[in-house]
Amino acid sequence: MNKPNINSVREIIIRSKPWKKLTILIASVLALFIFIGLLTTIQPAYRLYSSTISEWTSQIQGSSFLYLLRMENKSFDQAFPEDKESIDLSYLVFEMATSVKPNDARSLLGRELPGFEAYDRQILIAGEGTDYTNLTAESTPPLEVVLEDREADMPDDDTDGTTEEEDVPNDSAEQSTGEREVVFIYSTHNRESFLPHLPKTDEPDNAFHPEVNITKVSEQLAKELKNQGIGSEVDTTDFMTILLENDWNYTTHSYQASKPIVETALANNKDLNFVFDLHRDSTRRDVTTKSINGEDYAKLMFVIGGDNANYERNLKLASELHERLEQRYPGLSRGVEKYGGAGRNGVYNQDVSNNALTIEFGGVDNNMDELYRSAEALAKVFSDYYWDAEKVQGNP
């Protein structure tokens, strides 16, 4: 029996080149890990979420999906409308490559015209009178303006601004969370104040004060929630001093200053299930005030960060509260707005919880009586929502 020729064996191995296959396999695995790493480390504004995919496909007609299905199963031919065309691939590729929608001029002009980007925001739910000309406006003053010491009229502690509501019964007070605190309330821009309480200025960009500010509304909201049997925790940290200590910018670093406080609170108290970040809008009185039964209220606006993984859950809560406000206090809610994208924070600490909201309470021209009435209204509406949810979940 002849022994195999060594050179022939070597030639067979070289021809089969198994090392090439192994190299391709290793390279593919490395490429996969690199791709996954990129997806998990890129900035939130550029990540792919279900909301992003939903926006991409929002322009696709339902009949187009039937077109795709019939490519695999001819039975769907009978259901496909004869007057409908298939997916316009050129349109879809153009929009994905440029982020410009051919049927929406705002997607182009918002990037090219100074100041026009304000119209590139999205109204998810429009309340009474809400349109693209009167959405929320954020003050962006230098930090030294925010920290400036100003004279202020302290609100009367003996008057909480609340009113009795005779036409709507409320039995939520009979229920209680006991010792549990389930709502965390804080204010990232904690020095946002109100011109009626600042006698020495009438400039919206100067409406800031270390004591008479939005944190007063946070404390009032906590009191009203307690009246409804719902325990809450209020944080009054002066985040502006944190910015000063770290030499941070007011506009770009405020949420970086507040987020550790929120995360610590949630870690220390597992009962906290709702996170409300209260703000004051810079929009003027005609937009931020509503008269209900002869009393003036500071209108509310829910702002959703579009660039966070909890977008849909946060939106669900905001939508429910808006609808309940509409039923009980028509016109009090300005609606729900989505804010995010390149050049913006887009998360607003709403990634810490499935029930995290940014709530704009009134504007620079509202006073504490009006703000406290709105705090009472939101507490009653939220308590209805909370106790209804508890019943559905079967909790005592």
Wavefront OBJ file of the C-alpha trace (Angstrom):
o trace
v 0.000 0.000 0.000
v 1.450 3.324 -1.086
v 1.901 6.043 1.494
v 0.269 9.384 0.672
v 2.605 11.941 -0.750
v 3.341 14.693 1.770
v 3.410 17.320 -0.912
v 0.014 16.194 -2.163
v -1.498 16.512 1.318
v 0.004 19.995 1.722
v -1.425 20.976 -1.647
v -4.911 19.754 -0.666
v -4.788 21.774 2.561
v -3.636 24.890 0.765
v -6.357 24.527 -1.846
v -9.090 24.088 0.750
v -7.776 27.150 2.617
v -9.653 26.541 5.901
v -7.696 29.385 7.474
v -9.479 31.819 5.188
v -12.864 30.623 6.387
v -11.695 30.893 9.989
v -10.415 34.430 9.367
v -13.741 35.462 7.840
v -15.609 33.989 10.811
v -13.451 35.826 13.353
v -13.697 39.076 11.407
v -17.486 38.750 11.237
v -17.769 38.195 14.982
v -15.516 41.198 15.681
v -17.529 43.362 13.301
v -20.734 42.313 15.054
v -19.351 43.260 18.482
v -18.072 46.594 17.168
v -21.474 47.345 15.633
v -23.266 46.505 18.894
v -20.787 48.659 20.802
v -21.465 51.613 18.525
v -25.218 51.254 18.956
v -24.944 51.283 22.748
v -22.416 54.106 23.105
v -23.531 56.732 20.601
v -25.286 59.841 21.880
v -28.989 59.393 22.710
v -30.026 61.779 19.945
v -28.658 59.389 17.317
v -29.846 56.065 18.708
v -32.489 53.968 17.058
v -35.647 53.602 19.139
v -39.028 52.198 18.243
v -40.287 55.797 18.125
v -37.654 56.621 15.483
v -38.626 53.636 13.381
v -42.281 54.559 13.832
v -41.557 58.063 12.535
v -39.736 56.684 9.520
v -42.671 54.434 8.640
v -45.409 56.947 9.476
v -45.637 58.038 5.842
v -46.010 54.490 4.566
v -49.584 53.550 3.749
v -51.062 50.371 5.144
v -51.600 49.060 1.620
v -47.830 49.073 1.128
v -47.444 46.403 3.781
v -49.963 44.301 1.906
v -47.754 44.771 -1.143
v -44.803 43.312 0.749
v -46.874 40.429 2.104
v -48.191 39.465 -1.318
v -44.614 39.100 -2.532
v -44.393 36.092 -0.211
v -47.991 34.928 -0.265
v -50.057 35.389 -3.411
v -53.258 35.062 -1.376
v -52.833 38.695 -0.353
v -53.381 39.758 -3.978
v -57.116 39.670 -3.352
v -56.838 42.131 -0.450
v -54.530 44.614 -2.206
v -56.459 47.689 -3.490
v -56.181 48.086 -7.222
v -55.927 51.885 -7.022
v -52.943 51.842 -4.626
v -49.275 51.977 -5.575
v -46.435 50.207 -3.845
v -43.851 51.793 -1.558
v -42.027 54.761 -3.067
v -38.491 53.558 -2.386
v -36.841 56.718 -3.730
v -38.886 58.869 -1.339
v -38.089 56.600 1.615
v -34.338 56.430 0.883
v -34.150 60.212 0.369
v -35.826 60.922 3.716
v -33.657 58.440 5.629
v -30.459 59.798 4.057
v -31.194 63.524 4.492
v -33.803 63.725 7.306
v -35.696 66.056 4.955
v -39.345 65.288 4.228
v -40.293 66.423 0.714
v -43.873 67.122 1.866
v -42.822 69.113 4.985
v -40.882 72.334 4.353
v -40.132 72.697 8.084
v -37.702 69.767 7.920
v -35.470 71.806 5.577
v -36.116 75.410 6.589
v -35.659 74.631 10.270
v -32.008 73.838 9.572
v -31.312 76.659 7.138
v -33.128 79.723 8.512
v -32.059 81.201 11.883
v -34.848 80.898 14.432
v -37.005 78.719 12.198
v -35.959 75.568 14.064
v -38.597 76.452 16.678
v -41.160 75.236 14.165
v -39.371 71.902 13.800
v -40.836 70.639 17.067
v -43.715 68.203 17.268
v -47.094 68.682 18.924
v -48.169 65.226 20.050
v -51.446 66.446 21.564
v -52.694 69.990 21.015
v -54.589 71.557 23.879
v -56.877 74.550 23.612
v -55.159 77.291 21.586
v -51.891 75.385 21.164
v -50.087 75.621 17.823
v -46.535 75.928 16.522
v -46.431 79.664 17.268
v -46.904 79.366 21.042
v -45.068 76.267 22.193
v -42.933 76.307 25.323
v -40.090 78.849 25.413
v -37.051 78.197 27.580
v -35.075 81.050 29.125
v -31.371 80.652 28.376
v -29.644 83.454 30.311
v -26.011 83.426 31.456
v -25.549 81.746 34.818
v -24.617 85.050 36.465
v -28.081 86.380 35.590
v -29.722 83.322 37.153
v -27.650 83.713 40.334
v -28.196 87.454 40.669
v -29.693 88.547 43.998
v -33.073 90.236 43.439
v -35.810 91.645 45.618
v -38.920 89.465 45.789
v -42.361 89.538 47.384
v -42.772 86.368 49.393
v -46.112 84.600 48.823
v -48.563 84.654 51.716
v -48.164 81.302 53.485
v -51.653 81.632 54.964
v -53.239 81.486 51.499
v -52.621 78.404 49.446
v -54.647 79.599 46.465
v -56.843 76.512 46.372
v -60.550 76.563 45.699
v -63.340 74.187 46.558
v -64.848 72.283 43.679
v -68.536 71.682 44.350
v -69.579 70.130 41.061
v -67.048 67.288 40.956
v -67.091 64.767 43.797
v -63.802 63.324 44.959
v -63.537 60.274 47.178
v -59.799 59.650 46.684
v -58.986 61.159 50.102
v -60.401 58.005 51.688
v -57.459 56.088 50.213
v -53.842 56.467 51.237
v -50.379 55.236 50.375
v -49.636 55.287 54.097
v -45.979 55.853 54.857
v -44.981 55.207 51.257
v -43.801 58.111 49.082
v -44.598 57.230 45.477
v -44.015 60.551 43.672
v -40.671 62.365 43.400
v -40.920 66.091 42.620
v -37.971 68.316 41.751
v -37.016 71.249 39.503
v -33.945 71.144 37.288
v -34.210 74.910 36.738
v -35.072 75.482 40.375
v -34.596 79.274 40.375
v -37.215 79.933 37.700
v -39.436 82.609 39.227
v -42.449 84.762 38.324
v -42.552 88.465 37.480
v -45.559 89.324 39.725
v -43.321 88.476 42.700
v -40.270 90.393 41.403
v -41.133 94.102 41.731
v -37.792 95.384 40.412
v -37.915 93.770 36.979
v -40.351 93.134 34.146
v -37.927 91.238 31.897
v -38.726 87.508 31.413
v -35.016 86.650 31.196
v -34.543 88.132 34.678
v -37.310 86.079 36.305
v -35.088 84.096 38.662
v -34.853 84.019 42.459
v -33.198 81.694 45.014
v -36.321 81.380 47.207
v -39.452 82.642 45.438
v -39.449 80.237 42.530
v -40.898 77.067 41.019
v -39.937 75.019 44.102
v -42.810 76.728 45.928
v -45.124 75.090 43.397
v -43.409 71.738 43.975
v -44.093 72.009 47.700
v -47.709 72.979 47.056
v -48.197 70.053 44.689
v -46.860 67.718 47.382
v -49.372 69.159 49.892
v -52.233 68.676 47.467
v -51.151 65.110 46.718
v -51.075 64.424 50.446
v -54.668 65.697 50.657
v -55.489 63.004 48.102
v -53.742 60.334 50.161
v -50.644 60.169 47.939
v -47.239 60.456 49.572
v -44.513 62.342 47.740
v -40.929 63.470 48.191
v -39.883 66.999 47.222
v -36.291 67.874 46.437
v -35.312 71.557 46.741
v -31.630 71.281 45.810
v -30.243 74.494 44.335
v -28.836 73.021 41.133
v -27.619 76.457 40.068
v -24.941 76.381 42.777
v -23.834 72.988 41.449
v -23.416 74.575 38.014
v -21.370 77.365 39.566
v -19.141 74.989 41.534
v -18.381 72.929 38.421
v -18.118 75.923 36.069
v -20.943 74.453 33.993
v -23.201 76.170 31.495
v -26.838 76.804 32.465
v -28.236 75.704 29.106
v -26.146 72.616 28.441
v -25.387 71.227 31.917
v -28.482 71.769 34.078
v -29.769 68.226 33.600
v -26.289 66.869 34.221
v -26.429 68.603 37.595
v -29.889 67.324 38.562
v -29.768 63.735 37.328
v -27.578 62.300 40.128
v -30.026 63.672 42.707
v -32.940 61.941 40.970
v -31.058 58.651 40.585
v -30.039 58.686 44.257
v -33.630 59.317 45.368
v -34.928 56.421 43.265
v -32.180 54.118 44.522
v -32.918 54.957 48.165
v -36.690 54.636 47.881
v -38.037 51.799 45.739
v -41.611 53.031 46.270
v -40.999 56.087 44.084
v -42.712 55.269 40.809
v -43.437 58.724 39.365
v -40.924 61.495 38.685
v -42.118 65.043 37.973
v -39.684 67.775 36.951
v -41.518 71.112 37.375
v -40.577 74.123 35.265
v -41.823 77.645 34.562
v -42.365 78.595 30.921
v -41.088 81.901 29.505
v -44.223 82.367 27.394
v -46.440 85.325 28.334
v -49.727 85.467 30.212
v -52.135 85.303 27.270
v -50.823 81.827 26.465
v -50.261 80.478 29.984
v -53.461 81.517 31.790
v -56.944 79.986 31.778
v -60.081 81.229 33.539
v -62.254 78.428 34.947
v -65.424 79.207 36.882
v -64.275 82.775 37.440
v -60.818 81.799 38.781
v -57.528 82.191 36.921
v -55.288 79.118 36.626
v -51.739 78.741 35.324
v -51.945 76.429 32.322
v -49.932 73.197 32.204
v -47.829 71.793 29.381
v -46.309 68.306 29.261
v -42.936 68.119 27.501
v -41.667 64.712 26.363
v -38.009 64.121 25.531
v -38.041 62.304 22.206
v -34.515 60.910 22.512
v -34.881 58.454 25.378
v -35.758 54.791 25.617
v -38.855 55.456 27.760
v -40.429 57.758 25.208
v -43.596 55.744 24.616
v -44.248 55.030 28.313
v -43.694 58.654 29.304
v -45.987 59.747 26.499
v -48.682 57.329 27.664
v -48.717 58.912 31.132
v -48.707 62.470 29.759
v -51.551 61.665 27.366
v -53.663 60.155 30.141
v -53.167 63.143 32.435
v -53.946 65.559 29.605
v -57.203 63.773 28.780
v -58.270 63.721 32.423
v -57.469 67.427 32.779
v -59.590 68.119 29.696
v -62.527 66.296 31.216
v -62.313 67.957 34.616
v -60.698 71.340 33.858
v -61.294 72.042 30.144
v -58.563 74.212 28.658
v -56.149 73.929 31.582
v -53.738 71.686 29.683
v -51.871 73.164 26.745
v -51.194 69.643 25.510
v -48.183 67.396 25.009
v -45.083 68.462 23.103
v -42.115 66.374 21.971
v -38.730 68.045 22.107
v -35.395 66.610 21.095
v -33.093 66.035 18.165
v -29.591 67.205 17.312
v -28.350 70.122 19.377
v -30.834 69.536 22.212
v -30.773 67.475 25.383
v -33.694 65.386 24.184
v -33.829 63.198 27.318
v -34.483 65.615 30.212
v -33.798 62.889 32.803
v -36.897 61.029 31.611
v -34.794 57.912 31.075
v -34.722 57.307 34.842
v -38.297 55.998 34.931
v -41.171 54.820 32.768
v -43.264 57.477 34.501
v -41.042 60.568 34.267
v -42.495 63.857 33.023
v -41.402 67.444 32.512
v -44.328 69.706 33.436
v -44.389 73.410 32.597
v -46.417 75.295 35.229
v -47.681 78.597 33.847
v -45.326 81.308 32.617
v -43.386 84.341 33.797
v -46.575 86.394 34.283
v -48.474 83.980 36.529
v -48.687 84.480 40.289
v -48.621 81.935 43.096
v -52.388 81.904 43.599
v -52.858 80.825 39.984
v -50.022 78.315 40.206
v -51.351 76.820 43.453
v -54.803 76.369 41.917
v -53.204 74.438 39.072
v -51.222 72.346 41.555
v -54.484 71.433 43.262
v -56.092 70.564 39.925
v -53.173 68.377 38.827
v -53.111 66.616 42.203
v -56.813 65.735 41.942
v -56.492 64.518 38.368
v -53.348 62.537 39.129
v -54.942 60.966 42.196
v -57.865 59.761 40.074
v -55.384 58.243 37.638
v -53.277 56.716 40.418
v -56.109 55.085 42.326
v -57.712 53.795 39.123
v -54.384 52.182 38.231
v -54.120 50.677 41.707
v -57.566 49.093 41.314
v -56.623 47.622 37.945
v -53.434 46.165 39.399
v -55.316 44.778 42.376
v -53.282 46.701 44.967
v -54.955 47.645 48.263
l 1 2 3 4 5 6 7 8 9 10 11 12 13 14 15 16 17 18 19 20 21 22 23 24 25 26 27 28 29 30 31 32 33 34 35 36 37 38 39 40 41 42 43 44 45 46 47 48 49 50 51 52 53 54 55 56 57 58 59 60 61 62 63 64 65 66 67 68 69 70 71 72 73 74 75 76 77 78 79 80 81 82 83 84 85 86 87 88 89 90 91 92 93 94 95 96 97 98 99 100 101 102 103 104 105 106 107 108 109 110 111 112 113 114 115 116 117 118 119 120 121 122 123 124 125 126 127 128 129 130 131 132 133 134 135 136 137 138 139 140 141 142 143 144 145 146 147 148 149 150 151 152 153 154 155 156 157 158 159 160 161 162 163 164 165 166 167 168 169 170 171 172 173 174 175 176 177 178 179 180 181 182 183 184 185 186 187 188 189 190 191 192 193 194 195 196 197 198 199 200 201 202 203 204 205 206 207 208 209 210 211 212 213 214 215 216 217 218 219 220 221 222 223 224 225 226 227 228 229 230 231 232 233 234 235 236 237 238 239 240 241 242 243 244 245 246 247 248 249 250 251 252 253 254 255 256 257 258 259 260 261 262 263 264 265 266 267 268 269 270 271 272 273 274 275 276 277 278 279 280 281 282 283 284 285 286 287 288 289 290 291 292 293 294 295 296 297 298 299 300 301 302 303 304 305 306 307 308 309 310 311 312 313 314 315 316 317 318 319 320 321 322 323 324 325 326 327 328 329 330 331 332 333 334 335 336 337 338 339 340 341 342 343 344 345 346 347 348 349 350 351 352 353 354 355 356 357 358 359 360 361 362 363 364 365 366 367 368 369 370 371 372 373 374 375 376 377 378 379 380 381 382 383 384 385 386 387 388 389 390 391 392 393 394 395 396
